[in-house]
Amino acid sequence: MREIFIGREKELADLNELYAQDRFQLFVLYGRRRVGKTTLLNEFCKRKDAIFYSAEQSNNKLNLEKFSELVFSFYNETNLEAFSSWTNALSYIDERQKEKRLVLVIDEFPYLVKKNKALLSELQHLIDHKLTKGKLFMVLCGSYMGFMEKEVLGSKSPLFGRRTGQLHMKPFSYRTGTKFLPTFSVEEKLMLYGAFGGTPLYLQQIHAEESFEENIKRAYLKVTSYLYEEALLLLRQEVQEPGVYSAIIEAIAGGYTKANEISTRIGEESSKCLKYINTLCELGILQKEVPFGEKESSRKTIYGISDFMFRFWYRYVFANRTLIETGAQDAVWLKKIEPDYNNYMGLVFEKICADWLTWKNARGELPILFTSIGRWWGTNTLTRSQEEIDLVAGDGKDYLFCECKWRNEKLDVSVLRGLKAKADGFGGKRNCAYFVLFSKSGFTDGVIEEAQKDSSILLVDLEEIMCH
C-alpha cells in the first residue's frame, strides 16, 4: 500500500542522499516495533542491488546458515557450504562487489549480537581494514532501542565512530498521523489518534467509511481483530516475563505513576520493578517524566504510557476482557469507553498541544523561541499549595504557560485567571510570560475580549491545531 509511506518521505530522501555518495556507509536505524522501519528500508531498496536479511531469535549457527543461503542465492551460486563466520560472509560480499554499489540490510540486529557477543568487534575490524575501501551500504536495524543506543551507538561500543548516519524512527506526530484519516472531522481525527497512536500499522486498521464508535468496536472490542491481542503479543515478543511487565503497564494505566506506587501495587520489590520500568522505557512503551525545569534525578519523577495504543488497550480492553469475550462489546462501549473518553483524551490533548507548540517553535512562529517544554507539578511559591500546569515552555528567561482543555463547553475566563495565578506561583526569575489557552470547544466572548486587549494571551482551537 502506497499510503503507508505518508510522512516518511524525508527519511527516504536522506537515505538516498547517502546512497548517492557512492562510498562505504554504515547506517544505524532503530525505533520501536511496528513503527515502519522495515517498510522504509524496503522502499529504499527498490530498484537497487540489495541483500535484506532479517535475523531470527535462534542461535548464531542457524542465522549464519540462513544468511549464507541468502547471499549465495543473490549471486546465483549453488552447492556452496555455509560461511564459517560473519567475517568470512561479509568479506565474500565485499570481494564480489568491489566497485559496484550494494545495500546490505541486517534487520533485528540485536538478535545476532545476543547470540554472538564477538560480532560487534568482528564488524569493527572488518570496517577498519576492509569495508571502508569498498562501496557497501550497510544498514543495521533494531527495535530494542536501549540496546541500539548503548551497544551500537554508545561510546563504549566497538562500532563507536564507525557509523556514517543514524535515525531514531519515531511514531508519527498527530500532524502526520491524521493524514491517514482524511474523511473524518477534526475532532474525530484527534480522538482516533488518541486510540490508535502514531504507529502506521495501527492507523491502517481504521476504516474511513465507519464512525469513531464503529472503528473502536471493530478494531479493539472484537476477539478476532488485529489489535485485540496486540499489546500482549508485543510484550511476549520483547521480554522474558511478560506478565510482570504487563502488570506494571496496567498499574500505570490505573493511575499509579510513581515507582514506589507501582512496585507496591504489583507486589514486586522496588529495585526489580525499576529495572523492568527502564526496559519498558527503552522499548518506547513507557516514558519517564520530571516536572519542567527539574533534573532527571528528581524525586518527583513519574512514569506514563507514551504509546497511545498501549494506553487505550490497558485502559479499556485489558480491564474488560471477560466482558468482551462474553459478547458484551456494546455494553463496554456504552458504560466504559463513551462516558470516560473525554477524560482519557485530556492527556492525549496535552501531547498534541505540545507537538503543535514544538512545530510552531521550529518555524519561529511563537512569541518566544523555547529550548525546553514539559508539564509542571509542584508547590505554588505564593499559596504553598500543590498545583499543576499542563504545559510550560521556556528558554530560561521567557515562558509560555499553557492550559489544555478537552471539554464539551467553551473555555471561560476563570480558566485564564487560574492559569495566571498558577504562573505567578511558578517561581524563578523571568523577563516575560505568555499564556496559551488550547480548547476543544472554543472560547467564551469574555476570553476572546481579554485576548484582543492583551497580546500576551494566545487562543488556539482545534482548527488552528490542525492547520498545516
C-alpha positions as CSV (number, residue, x, y, z in Angstrom):
1,M,0.0,0.0,0.0
2,R,1.5,3.3,-1.1
3,E,-0.3,5.4,1.6
4,I,1.8,3.8,4.3
5,F,4.6,6.0,3.0
6,I,2.9,9.1,4.2
7,G,5.2,11.1,6.4
8,R,8.5,9.1,5.7
9,E,9.5,11.0,2.6
10,K,12.3,12.9,4.3
11,E,13.8,9.8,5.8
12,L,13.8,8.1,2.4
13,A,15.4,11.2,0.8
14,D,18.1,11.3,3.4
15,L,18.9,7.6,2.8
16,N,19.1,8.2,-0.9
17,E,21.3,11.1,-0.5
18,L,23.8,9.0,1.5
19,Y,23.5,6.2,-1.2
20,A,24.4,8.7,-3.9
21,Q,27.7,9.4,-2.2
22,D,28.9,6.1,-3.7
23,R,31.2,5.1,-0.8
24,F,31.1,2.8,2.2
25,Q,28.2,3.7,4.6
26,L,27.3,2.2,7.9
27,F,23.7,3.4,8.7
28,V,22.1,2.6,12.1
29,L,18.2,2.6,12.1
30,Y,16.3,1.9,15.3
31,G,12.8,2.5,16.8
32,R,10.1,0.6,18.4
33,R,8.2,-2.3,16.7
34,R,5.6,-1.6,14.1
35,V,6.9,2.0,13.5
36,G,7.7,1.3,9.9
37,K,11.4,0.7,9.8
38,T,11.2,-2.4,7.5
39,T,8.8,-0.6,5.2
40,L,11.2,2.3,4.9
41,L,14.1,0.0,4.2
42,N,12.0,-2.0,1.6
43,E,11.2,1.3,-0.2
44,F,14.8,2.3,-0.1
45,C,16.0,-1.0,-1.5
46,K,13.6,-0.8,-4.5
47,R,15.5,-0.7,-7.9
48,K,18.8,-1.2,-6.1
49,D,21.0,-4.2,-5.7
50,A,20.2,-5.3,-2.2
51,I,20.5,-8.2,0.3
52,F,18.0,-7.9,3.1
53,Y,18.4,-10.3,6.0
54,S,16.1,-10.4,8.9
55,A,17.8,-12.1,11.9
56,E,15.9,-14.7,13.9
57,Q,15.8,-15.5,17.6
58,S,17.7,-18.7,17.0
59,N,21.4,-19.4,17.5
60,N,24.5,-18.0,15.7
61,K,25.0,-21.1,13.6
62,L,21.4,-21.2,12.2
63,N,21.4,-17.4,11.5
64,L,24.7,-17.7,9.6
65,E,23.4,-20.6,7.6
66,K,20.3,-18.7,6.6
67,F,22.4,-15.6,5.8
68,S,24.7,-17.7,3.7
69,E,21.8,-19.1,1.7
70,L,20.5,-15.6,1.0
71,V,24.0,-14.4,-0.1
72,F,24.5,-17.4,-2.4
73,S,21.0,-17.0,-3.9
74,F,21.8,-13.3,-4.6
75,Y,24.9,-14.3,-6.5
76,N,23.3,-17.3,-8.2
77,E,25.8,-19.7,-6.5
78,T,24.8,-23.3,-5.7
79,N,26.2,-26.2,-3.8
80,L,28.5,-24.0,-1.6
81,E,29.0,-24.6,2.1
82,A,27.7,-22.1,4.6
83,F,30.2,-19.5,5.7
84,S,32.1,-20.4,8.9
85,S,32.0,-16.9,10.3
86,W,30.4,-13.5,9.8
87,T,33.8,-12.1,8.9
88,N,34.0,-14.6,6.0
89,A,30.5,-13.9,4.9
90,L,31.0,-10.1,4.8
91,S,34.4,-10.4,3.2
92,Y,32.9,-12.6,0.5
93,I,30.3,-9.9,-0.3
94,D,32.9,-7.2,-0.2
95,E,35.1,-9.1,-2.7
96,R,32.2,-9.8,-5.0
97,Q,31.1,-6.2,-5.0
98,K,34.4,-4.3,-5.4
99,E,33.3,-1.3,-7.5
100,K,29.6,-1.9,-7.5
101,R,27.1,-0.5,-5.0
102,L,25.2,-2.9,-2.8
103,V,22.7,-2.3,0.0
104,L,23.1,-4.9,2.8
105,V,20.4,-4.7,5.5
106,I,20.6,-6.7,8.7
107,D,17.2,-6.3,10.4
108,E,16.7,-7.4,14.0
109,F,20.5,-6.9,14.5
110,P,20.2,-7.3,18.4
111,Y,19.2,-10.9,17.9
112,L,22.5,-11.7,16.3
113,V,24.6,-9.9,18.9
114,K,22.7,-11.6,21.8
115,K,23.9,-15.0,20.5
116,N,27.4,-13.9,19.3
117,K,28.9,-11.2,21.6
118,A,32.1,-11.0,19.5
119,L,30.1,-9.9,16.4
120,L,30.5,-6.2,17.2
121,S,34.3,-6.5,17.4
122,E,34.4,-8.6,14.2
123,L,32.5,-5.9,12.5
124,Q,34.7,-3.1,13.8
125,H,37.8,-5.0,12.5
126,L,36.2,-5.6,9.1
127,I,35.1,-2.0,8.7
128,D,38.5,-0.6,9.6
129,H,40.6,-3.0,7.4
130,K,38.3,-3.8,4.5
131,L,34.9,-2.4,4.1
132,T,35.8,1.3,4.1
133,K,37.7,0.8,0.9
134,G,34.6,-0.5,-0.9
135,K,31.1,0.7,-1.7
136,L,28.9,-1.4,0.6
137,F,25.9,0.5,2.0
138,M,25.3,-1.4,5.3
139,V,22.2,-0.9,7.4
140,L,22.0,-2.3,11.0
141,C,18.4,-2.1,12.2
142,G,16.8,-3.0,15.5
143,S,13.7,-2.5,17.7
144,Y,15.3,-2.7,21.1
145,M,16.2,1.0,21.5
146,G,18.2,0.6,24.7
147,F,20.4,-2.0,23.0
148,M,20.9,0.0,19.8
149,E,21.8,3.2,21.7
150,K,24.2,1.5,24.1
151,E,25.7,-1.4,22.2
152,V,25.8,0.0,18.7
153,L,25.8,3.8,19.0
154,G,27.2,4.2,22.6
155,S,30.8,5.4,23.3
156,K,31.8,2.0,24.7
157,S,30.6,0.1,21.6
158,P,33.3,-1.3,19.3
159,L,31.4,0.3,16.5
160,F,31.6,3.8,18.0
161,G,32.7,6.4,15.5
162,R,32.2,3.9,12.5
163,R,28.7,4.9,11.7
164,T,28.1,7.3,8.8
165,G,24.5,8.1,9.7
166,Q,21.7,7.1,12.1
167,L,18.0,7.5,12.5
168,H,15.8,7.0,15.6
169,M,12.5,6.4,13.9
170,K,9.5,7.5,16.0
171,P,5.8,7.1,15.7
172,F,4.0,9.8,13.7
173,S,3.0,13.0,15.4
174,Y,-0.7,13.9,15.2
175,R,0.1,16.2,12.2
176,T,1.3,13.3,10.1
177,G,-0.8,10.5,11.7
178,T,-4.1,12.3,11.0
179,K,-3.2,12.4,7.3
180,F,-4.2,8.8,7.3
181,L,-7.7,9.9,8.2
182,P,-8.9,12.4,5.6
183,T,-12.6,11.7,5.8
184,F,-13.1,12.4,9.5
185,S,-14.0,15.6,11.3
186,V,-11.1,17.4,13.1
187,E,-12.4,16.2,16.5
188,E,-12.8,12.6,15.3
189,K,-9.3,12.6,13.8
190,L,-7.8,13.6,17.1
191,M,-10.0,11.1,19.0
192,L,-8.9,8.3,16.7
193,Y,-5.2,9.3,17.0
194,G,-5.7,9.1,20.8
195,A,-6.9,5.5,20.5
196,F,-4.5,4.2,17.7
197,G,-1.5,6.4,18.2
198,G,1.1,7.3,15.6
199,T,2.1,3.8,14.5
200,P,1.4,3.4,10.8
201,L,0.3,-0.2,11.0
202,Y,-2.3,0.7,13.7
203,L,-3.6,3.7,11.8
204,Q,-4.2,1.4,8.9
205,Q,-6.7,-0.6,11.0
206,I,-9.1,2.5,10.8
207,H,-11.8,2.3,8.1
208,A,-12.8,5.6,6.5
209,E,-16.5,4.6,6.0
210,E,-17.1,3.8,9.7
211,S,-17.8,6.2,12.6
212,F,-15.4,6.6,15.5
213,E,-17.6,4.2,17.6
214,E,-17.7,1.6,14.8
215,N,-13.9,1.7,14.4
216,I,-13.3,1.3,18.1
217,K,-15.7,-1.7,18.4
218,R,-14.3,-3.4,15.3
219,A,-10.6,-2.8,15.9
220,Y,-10.5,-3.3,19.7
221,L,-13.6,-4.9,21.0
222,K,-13.7,-8.0,18.7
223,V,-11.7,-11.0,19.9
224,T,-10.7,-11.8,16.3
225,S,-9.4,-8.3,15.5
226,Y,-5.8,-7.4,14.9
227,L,-5.5,-5.1,17.9
228,Y,-7.4,-7.2,20.4
229,E,-4.2,-9.1,21.5
230,E,-1.6,-6.7,20.1
231,A,-0.2,-5.2,23.3
232,L,0.4,-8.6,24.9
233,L,1.8,-10.1,21.7
234,L,4.3,-7.3,21.5
235,L,5.4,-7.8,25.1
236,R,5.8,-11.5,24.6
237,Q,8.0,-10.8,21.6
238,E,10.2,-8.4,23.5
239,V,10.6,-9.6,27.1
240,Q,11.0,-12.8,29.1
241,E,8.5,-12.2,31.8
242,P,5.6,-10.5,30.0
243,G,3.3,-11.0,33.0
244,V,5.3,-8.7,35.3
245,Y,5.7,-6.1,32.5
246,S,2.0,-6.2,31.8
247,A,1.2,-5.7,35.5
248,I,3.4,-2.6,35.5
249,I,1.7,-1.1,32.5
250,E,-1.7,-1.9,34.0
251,A,-0.8,-0.2,37.2
252,I,0.3,3.0,35.4
253,A,-2.9,2.9,33.3
254,G,-4.8,2.8,36.6
255,G,-3.1,5.9,37.9
256,Y,-0.2,4.5,39.9
257,T,2.6,6.7,38.3
258,K,5.5,6.8,40.9
259,A,8.0,3.9,41.1
260,N,7.2,3.1,44.7
261,E,3.4,3.2,44.0
262,I,3.9,0.8,41.0
263,S,6.0,-1.7,43.0
264,T,3.5,-1.7,45.9
265,R,0.6,-2.2,43.5
266,I,2.1,-5.2,41.7
267,G,3.8,-6.7,44.8
268,E,7.4,-6.7,43.4
269,E,10.4,-5.2,45.2
270,S,11.2,-1.7,44.0
271,S,14.7,-2.4,42.5
272,K,13.4,-5.2,40.3
273,C,10.4,-3.1,39.4
274,L,12.5,-0.1,38.4
275,K,14.7,-2.3,36.2
276,Y,11.5,-3.5,34.4
277,I,10.2,0.0,34.1
278,N,13.5,1.1,32.5
279,T,13.3,-1.7,30.0
280,L,9.7,-0.6,29.0
281,C,11.1,3.0,28.6
282,E,13.8,1.6,26.3
283,L,11.2,-0.2,24.3
284,G,9.3,3.1,23.8
285,I,6.2,1.9,25.6
286,L,6.7,3.9,28.8
287,Q,8.2,7.4,29.3
288,K,9.9,8.9,32.3
289,E,8.7,12.4,33.2
290,V,10.0,15.0,35.7
291,P,8.4,18.5,36.3
292,F,9.5,21.1,33.9
293,G,12.9,22.6,34.9
294,E,13.9,19.8,37.3
295,K,16.8,17.4,37.0
296,E,16.4,13.9,35.5
297,S,17.1,12.5,39.0
298,S,14.1,14.5,40.6
299,R,12.3,12.8,43.4
300,K,9.1,13.9,41.7
301,T,9.7,11.5,38.8
302,I,6.6,9.8,37.4
303,Y,6.0,7.3,34.6
304,G,3.4,7.4,31.8
305,I,2.4,5.3,28.8
306,S,3.9,7.0,25.8
307,D,2.3,4.8,23.2
308,F,-1.4,5.7,22.8
309,M,-2.4,2.2,21.5
310,F,-0.9,0.7,24.7
311,R,-2.6,3.4,26.8
312,F,-6.0,2.8,25.2
313,W,-5.6,-1.0,25.3
314,Y,-4.8,-1.2,29.0
315,R,-7.4,1.3,30.0
316,Y,-10.4,-0.2,28.0
317,V,-9.5,-3.6,26.6
318,F,-7.4,-5.4,29.2
319,A,-9.6,-4.4,32.1
320,N,-12.8,-5.6,30.2
321,R,-11.6,-8.7,28.5
322,T,-14.0,-11.0,30.3
323,L,-16.9,-8.8,29.2
324,I,-15.7,-8.6,25.6
325,E,-15.1,-12.3,25.4
326,T,-18.7,-13.0,26.6
327,G,-20.1,-10.8,23.8
328,A,-20.7,-7.6,25.8
329,Q,-18.9,-5.2,23.3
330,D,-21.9,-2.8,23.1
331,A,-22.0,-2.6,26.9
332,V,-18.3,-2.0,27.2
333,W,-18.6,0.9,24.7
334,L,-21.7,2.4,26.4
335,K,-20.7,2.1,30.0
336,K,-16.8,2.0,30.0
337,I,-15.5,3.9,27.0
338,E,-18.0,6.5,25.8
339,P,-18.6,8.2,29.2
340,D,-14.9,8.2,30.0
341,Y,-13.3,9.1,26.7
342,N,-13.2,12.9,27.2
343,N,-11.3,12.2,30.4
344,Y,-8.9,9.9,28.5
345,M,-8.4,12.5,25.9
346,G,-7.1,15.0,28.4
347,L,-3.5,13.7,28.4
348,V,-3.6,12.9,24.7
349,F,-4.7,16.5,24.0
350,E,-1.8,17.8,26.2
351,K,0.6,15.8,24.0
352,I,-1.0,17.1,20.8
353,C,-0.7,20.7,22.1
354,A,3.0,20.1,23.0
355,D,3.6,18.8,19.4
356,W,1.8,21.9,18.0
357,L,4.0,24.2,20.1
358,T,7.2,22.4,19.0
359,W,6.1,22.6,15.4
360,K,5.4,26.4,15.6
361,N,8.6,26.9,17.6
362,A,10.7,25.3,14.9
363,R,9.1,27.7,12.4
364,G,9.8,30.7,14.6
365,E,6.1,31.5,14.8
366,L,5.7,31.9,18.6
367,P,6.4,35.0,20.7
368,I,9.5,33.2,22.2
369,L,12.0,30.6,20.9
370,F,11.8,28.0,23.7
371,T,14.6,25.4,24.4
372,S,12.6,23.1,26.7
373,I,8.9,22.1,27.1
374,G,7.1,19.8,29.6
375,R,4.4,19.5,32.2
376,W,4.9,21.0,35.6
377,W,3.7,20.0,39.1
378,G,4.9,21.1,42.5
379,T,4.4,23.7,45.2
380,N,3.0,27.1,44.3
381,T,5.5,29.6,45.9
382,L,2.8,32.0,46.9
383,T,0.0,29.8,48.2
384,R,2.2,26.8,49.2
385,S,-0.5,24.5,47.7
386,Q,0.3,21.7,45.3
387,E,-0.5,22.6,41.7
388,E,-0.1,21.5,38.1
389,I,0.4,23.4,34.9
390,D,-0.5,21.4,31.7
391,L,2.5,22.7,29.7
392,V,5.4,25.1,30.4
393,A,7.8,26.1,27.6
394,G,10.8,28.4,28.1
395,D,14.3,29.4,27.4
396,G,15.4,30.4,30.9
397,K,14.1,34.0,30.6
398,D,10.8,34.0,28.8
399,Y,8.0,31.5,29.3
400,L,4.8,30.1,27.8
401,F,2.3,28.9,30.4
402,C,-0.4,26.7,28.8
403,E,-3.8,25.2,29.7
404,C,-5.2,22.4,27.5
405,K,-8.9,21.7,27.8
406,W,-10.6,18.8,26.0
407,R,-14.2,19.7,27.1
408,N,-17.6,20.0,25.5
409,E,-18.1,23.5,26.8
410,K,-16.2,26.7,25.8
411,L,-13.2,27.7,27.8
412,D,-14.1,30.7,30.1
413,V,-12.3,33.5,31.9
414,S,-12.0,31.5,35.1
415,V,-9.5,29.1,33.4
416,L,-7.4,32.1,32.2
417,R,-7.4,33.6,35.7
418,G,-6.5,30.2,37.2
419,L,-3.6,29.8,34.8
420,K,-2.2,33.3,35.6
421,A,-2.4,32.6,39.3
422,K,-0.5,29.3,38.9
423,A,2.1,31.1,36.7
424,D,2.6,33.7,39.5
425,G,3.4,30.9,41.9
426,F,5.7,29.0,39.5
427,G,8.7,30.8,40.9
428,G,12.0,31.7,39.3
429,K,13.1,34.9,37.5
430,R,11.6,35.8,34.2
431,N,11.5,38.6,31.7
432,C,8.1,38.0,30.3
433,A,5.3,35.4,30.3
434,Y,2.7,34.4,27.7
435,F,-0.5,32.5,28.3
436,V,-1.6,29.9,25.7
437,L,-5.1,28.5,26.0
438,F,-5.9,25.4,24.0
439,S,-9.6,24.4,23.8
440,K,-11.5,21.7,22.0
441,S,-14.8,23.6,22.0
442,G,-13.6,27.2,21.5
443,F,-13.7,30.2,23.9
444,T,-16.3,32.4,25.6
445,D,-16.7,36.0,24.4
446,G,-15.1,37.1,27.7
447,V,-11.9,35.2,27.0
448,I,-11.8,36.4,23.3
449,E,-12.1,40.0,24.6
450,E,-9.3,39.6,27.1
451,A,-7.1,38.2,24.3
452,Q,-7.9,41.1,22.0
453,K,-6.8,43.6,24.7
454,D,-3.7,41.6,25.9
455,S,-1.1,40.4,23.4
456,S,0.4,38.0,26.0
457,I,-2.8,35.8,25.7
458,L,-2.9,33.3,22.8
459,L,-6.0,31.3,21.9
460,V,-5.7,28.1,20.0
461,D,-8.7,26.0,18.9
462,L,-8.9,22.7,17.0
463,E,-8.9,24.3,13.6
464,E,-5.7,26.1,14.4
465,I,-4.1,22.9,15.8
466,M,-4.9,21.1,12.6
467,C,-3.8,23.9,10.3
468,H,-0.9,22.7,8.1
